[in-house]
């Protein structure tokens, strides 16, 4: 199993006086991505969030292009493109360009998101997000693999165009669908895409991350797609004391407090395809430090963290992307947390330091 660096740049208004300067956060993020390569991480994953309702990075492709110029090995991925508020042809262009500039290190990960506040500003119907999303994925794949493309669909209609440049990787960069719900997981499998899970959501929907991975891979093979990969994200910290472990859990609860307003919470107004978020909100509101399990966060000494990740590895996850700086952790402490994980945990996994595998 391999490991990636991940952040959501969480900095919501709920953090009050503890909020960071967004400009400095972006500069710190670039430094953390570059340091991730130096530490042997396989990939870096950066978010798309708008208007600081949760995170501060509006354009992952732009930041990843900057990171590409400062690195040579690490894979470069958004986590994730908020696809329904973007035009699919534009996203196909941007990530093809990133693939060229990085010599084939781009990954394309996309999702529908969960925050209606972002949809409203871009005048996109939140209730149509699922249909919009999968039509967009179809367009992006065709734009990458066909000499030219025209499209006549429910949401997009445009004349024949040619995408330039085409991606370096063949037939295109790996595509990952960020999925919380069972219908999205099954649709991703039907389309032959890879998947990226949030463990707490996978456990709620499928009972465990292992069950989620098994179901996804079975459905993929049923539709004729073999070798599809599953990755997942984890909040994680390697600590050397009970006090530090408890402090990390309190950061996790702080993160949840900032996250809850982004989720649909009213069952009478939430779109049917994401109504499960209502249950998630209720659980997060009632969460206490002692309620946090490895389905949400892996925190403890290096031996404990290693053992929990070995269990994740057995579930069939190919790579874990790790969120270090949640809940307002400082830049300096984030770098230290990354280094602790790299030196104390990663060497226990045979594939963790493998060179980048591309489809070039």
Buried (B, 14 or more C-beta within 10 A) or exposed (E): BBBBBBBBBBBBEBBEEEBBEEEEBBEBBBBBBBBBBEBBBBBBBBBBBBEBBBBBBBBBBEBBBBBBEEBEEBBBBBBBBBBBBBEBBEBBBBBBBBBBBBBBBBBBBBBBBBBBEBBEEEEBBBBBBBBBBBBBBBBBBBBBBEEEBEBEBEBBEBEEEEBEEBBBBEEBBBBBBBBBBBBBBBBBBBBBBBBBBBBBBBBBBBEBBBBBBBBBBEBBEEEEBEEBBBBBBBBBBBBEEEEBBBBBBEBBBBBBBBBBBBBBBEEEEBBEBBBBBBEBBEEBEEBEEEEBEBBBBBBBBBEBBBEBBEBBBEBBBBBBBBBBBBBBBEBEEBBBBBBBBBEBBBEBBEEBBEEBEBEE
